Amino acid sequence: MLKKSKAVVGLVMLFCVGSMIFSGCKAGKTQDDTKEGLNGKITIIGSTSVGPLAKSLADAFMEQEQGVTIDIQELGSTEGIQAAINGTADIGTSSRDLKDAEKATDLAVHVIAYDGIAVVVNPSNPVADLTSEQLTKIFKGEITNWQEVGGANKLITVINREAGSGTRGAFQELLKLEEKQADGTKKSLLTDKALVMDSTGAVKASVAGNEAAIGYISLGVLDNTTKALKVDGIEPTIQNVIEKKYAIWRPFLMLTKKEELKPQVKAFLDYIISVEGQEIVQGEKYIPVND
């Protein structure tokens, strides 16, 4: 009887030990599985033009990597560049090229897309085409009435972006609306009588609500609330930008420190330039980097 009891106890102990080993292996596997996914937060600060595309890319990435959260703050390109330099953001975004002083900092530049800048008017405006020279004179304040360029007898309301905007920086550079000073800095030649808006959306809404207004916005957010003008006879389309027929375009940049990146930040940047990420770029009406 005693021998039988010992045998039973032995079997029970063997079973318990086996169960513990099995449970331990199972628990270990679960931990490994957890380690395989990415975890952490990514902070992005910068351009209001890059913002909508960054959000679409972030949403798709977070769906795949559910342990990652991405916070996007649209404060302007200059703010984004400074945030990347200062390390207050994991990624800074800009819708203009870096200035010489910014290029001298310890930043890695990641081009994620290209975008045209559309010059827009109210849909009721009969003007459909302006030359580069006419555009420059309008935004300098030298042409002040639509009648001077084939439109109605109405004073032109110029809608401009705020200082520090990447869209404004690219627009005034491409249309030669800036003047180099003796100290090497550049002075804006944009009229000081313009209404100044702090985002792409605000420019679009202002032009949509004013029959005499003219402004400029990202080609990617163009819709039927405004009318895009031809410039020098060329329509602002993705294909015309790709073929370099339409001259007013700029890169969309993400900026990071050159040092080793957090795993989730590197994975997000890799995702953006992947086939899947660039399909999202194209789907949002921007130009993929591989075109």
NORPESUL-V652519 format. One record per residue. N is the residue number from 1. PSI is psi in whole degrees, 0 to 359 (999 if undefined). OMEGA is omega as a letter, one per 30 degrees, with the letter a starting at -180 (NA if undefined). Layout:
# NORPESUL-V652519
n=<N;N>
psi=<PSI;PSI>
omega=<OMEGA;OMEGA>
This chain:
# NORPESUL-V652519
n=<1;2;3;4;5;6;7;8;9;10;11;12;13;14;15;16;17;18;19;20;21;22;23;24;25;26;27;28;29;30;31;32;33;34;35;36;37;38;39;40;41;42;43;44;45;46;47;48;49;50;51;52;53;54;55;56;57;58;59;60;61;62;63;64;65;66;67;68;69;70;71;72;73;74;75;76;77;78;79;80;81;82;83;84;85;86;87;88;89;90;91;92;93;94;95;96;97;98;99;100;101;102;103;104;105;106;107;108;109;110;111;112;113;114;115;116;117;118;119;120;121;122;123;124;125;126;127;128;129;130;131;132;133;134;135;136;137;138;139;140;141;142;143;144;145;146;147;148;149;150;151;152;153;154;155;156;157;158;159;160;161;162;163;164;165;166;167;168;169;170;171;172;173;174;175;176;177;178;179;180;181;182;183;184;185;186;187;188;189;190;191;192;193;194;195;196;197;198;199;200;201;202;203;204;205;206;207;208;209;210;211;212;213;214;215;216;217;218;219;220;221;222;223;224;225;226;227;228;229;230;231;232;233;234;235;236;237;238;239;240;241;242;243;244;245;246;247;248;249;250;251;252;253;254;255;256;257;258;259;260;261;262;263;264;265;266;267;268;269;270;271;272;273;274;275;276;277;278;279;280;281;282;283;284;285;286;287;288;289;290;291>
psi=<315;319;321;316;316;321;317;314;319;317;319;315;318;320;317;314;316;319;319;318;316;315;319;316;319;316;319;321;320;318;318;319;320;320;335;329;156;149;151;177;146;125;126;129;137;219;136;340;319;334;307;320;318;322;317;317;320;318;316;320;317;334;325;320;84;353;357;136;141;122;123;126;122;95;359;155;316;320;321;317;315;322;323;319;315;346;14;352;149;323;132;146;147;141;27;161;156;145;166;316;325;326;334;352;173;64;141;131;125;110;121;342;172;153;139;154;117;132;124;148;175;141;337;351;125;343;131;345;132;151;163;322;317;319;314;316;324;314;345;342;14;330;122;354;136;335;334;344;28;11;197;165;77;141;137;130;109;127;122;163;162;157;137;346;134;324;316;315;315;318;311;331;314;329;13;46;33;155;131;133;169;329;6;348;166;133;132;138;7;139;140;2;1;153;132;128;151;12;162;317;323;322;313;316;321;317;320;332;8;114;339;6;155;139;191;138;167;136;330;339;9;134;188;6;342;169;125;133;147;147;119;36;1;127;140;93;161;316;320;331;314;318;2;31;320;123;346;90;165;166;155;123;144;135;135;169;154;347;172;131;157;146;319;329;314;317;322;316;320;321;319;320;3;170;315;316;318;338;323;318;311;320;334;13;29;175;120;154;342;8;999>
omega=<l;l;a;a;l;l;a;l;l;l;l;l;l;l;a;l;l;l;a;l;a;l;l;l;a;l;l;a;l;l;l;l;l;a;a;l;l;l;l;a;l;l;l;l;l;a;l;l;l;a;a;l;l;a;l;l;a;l;a;a;a;l;l;a;a;l;a;l;a;l;a;l;a;a;a;a;a;l;l;l;l;l;l;l;a;a;l;l;l;a;l;l;a;l;l;l;l;l;a;a;l;l;a;l;a;a;l;a;l;l;a;a;l;a;l;l;a;l;a;l;l;a;a;a;a;a;a;a;l;l;l;a;l;l;l;a;l;a;l;a;a;l;a;a;a;a;a;a;l;a;l;l;a;l;a;l;a;l;a;l;a;l;a;l;l;l;l;a;l;a;a;l;a;l;l;l;l;a;a;a;a;a;l;l;a;l;l;l;l;a;l;l;a;l;a;l;a;l;l;a;l;l;a;a;a;l;l;a;a;a;a;a;l;l;l;a;l;l;a;a;a;l;a;l;l;l;l;l;l;l;a;l;a;l;l;l;l;a;l;l;l;a;l;l;l;a;a;l;a;l;l;a;l;a;l;l;l;l;a;a;l;a;a;l;l;a;l;l;l;l;a;a;l;l;a;l;a;l;l;l;a;l;l;l;l;a;a;a;a;l;NA>
